[in-house]
Amino acid sequence: MAVCARSAVLRGVDATPIEVEVDLLRRLPGVCIVGLAQGAVREAAERVRSAIQASGLEFPRKRVVVNLAPADVRKEGTAFDLPMAVGVLSADGQVPAEALERTLLVGELSLGGELRPVRGAVALALLARSRGWQLVLPASSAGQAALVPEVAVYGATDLASVVAHLTGERPLPRATPAPAEAVAEEVDLADVRGQAVARRALEIAAAGGHHLLLWGPPGCGKSMLARRLPGILPPLRFEEALEVTRVHSAAGLPVAERGLVRHRPFRAPHHSITVAGMVGDRTLRPGEVSLAHHGVLFLDEATELSRPAIEVLRGPLEDGRIQLTRAEGSVVYPAAVSLVLAANPCPCGMRGSEHPCACGDAEVARYRRRLSGPILDRVDLHVDLEAVPAEVLVGGPAGEPSAAVRERVLAARRRQAQRGQLVTNARLEGAELARRAPLTPEATALLHQAIRRLGLSGRAATRVTRVARTLADLDAAPRITEAHLAEAVGFRPREAA
């Protein structure tokens, strides 16, 4: 009679339940695994046999048939080792079948029966909680899974201890949440000297959730500014931290023993990154834009990125998520990021510095057009930086520290929440924008004038209003004034204004 053990497979950042059906037939001994199993899953037959025997248990001398259902879902990885082994033992009467009914089993087995860590512990715990199951997985992954509240998580070091738990001989202790990761010492905005306009733009970006583009010669502080954005963003709420941890765990990043990710991610991929690296590859692992979820995605040398790799960001920048379709299937990744683009002002990089620039105006225009209009239109804040004078760079006064800037950012975010906003100012749309961002008569007149004289499109006018709303929040002003709107217009790109 066939028995059924419960397991799961990762699809993107979510866990999909899989039933591991095991039957023993009176035929020549052997193991047959069916159900769209890929290489590593088929190889589990030898790992399971050796692990069972090394654990002092008996492997049945019969034909073992393992079916992974549903059969039309591709099964990859080694996490099915544990449910297969327990299923074989249950079919042979060594483990009671009723113990498997409400237990989710996941884990890779060594030949000696030890359990090795798995990806996606948080996603597995969320699945177990939604189904009302207990979760048994390797001890090295259990602490992270236990971060999910209201689910029973048990960590085991080997197959023998799992069998003892299921038979009631030696129940496993319930896993406790792993301690939060130690937050590295954050870089401080006080290190940035000069660049008052860029610092102001960084504060606006943090307060309203706006995207930022920095043009400037090498060494003017573009990367330095971008790396200090996470330090002035609000701290992650528990729900946000759990989402970030789930994405990083599903991607296979070394977070299994670090516990909850408490700091906002900062991802800075090289400009040679591909589309697959940016949004997700054929195995449905999340890409850089999802790894930066609830954090900062910094694209340095943005004009050197391939056109497809940057154009693929159009959807995520608007929607805060990615729907990725590959041969393996279709998944949705979270991708709510603060984007910072940085680029040289011209091909030689010297325009705006004390060194002579050898680039003509037409050449500079072609170079800047490597960033398409639709991408530039999704960036609210455009800043042209110049080289910092030597007397300011060396011996000049230190800038305002991150802690002081963060206090203003938090105050602005609180004002947005007090208005009943469920999103930041950068995501206000249509009627909600009109309701949340009222303009004074003078500001309205200035906006009309800017639309006529600067040729602002409807989308550009909306983005100017969003930035002006953030500026008003930083000033604790209930309405957008003429000064707020004028400053917001100043952050539009010069070519498109």
Secondary structure, DSSP 8 states (H G I E B T S, - for coil): --EEEEEEEEETTEEEEEEEEEEEESSSSEEEEESSB-HHHHTHHHHHHHHHHHTT----SSEEEEEEESTTS-B-SSTTHHHHHHHHHHHTTSS-GGGGTTEEE--EE-TTSBEE--S-HHHHHHHHHHHT-EEEEEHHHHHHHTTSSS--EEEESBHHHHHHHHHTSS---B--------------GGG--S-HHHHHHHHHHHHHT--EEEE--TTSSHHHHHHTSGGGS----HHHHHHHHHHHHHTT-S-TTT-S--S--EE---TT--HHHHHB-TT--B-HHHHTTTSEEEETTGGGS-HHHHHTTHHHHHHSEEEEEETTEEEEEE---EEEEEE-SSSSS-TTSSS-----HHHHHHHHTTS-HHHHHT--EEEE-----HHHHTT------HHHHHHHHHHHHHHHHHTT-SS-GGG--HHHHHHHS-B-HHHHHHHHHHHHHH---HHHHHHHHHHHHHHHHHTT-SSB-HHHHHHHHTTS-TTT-
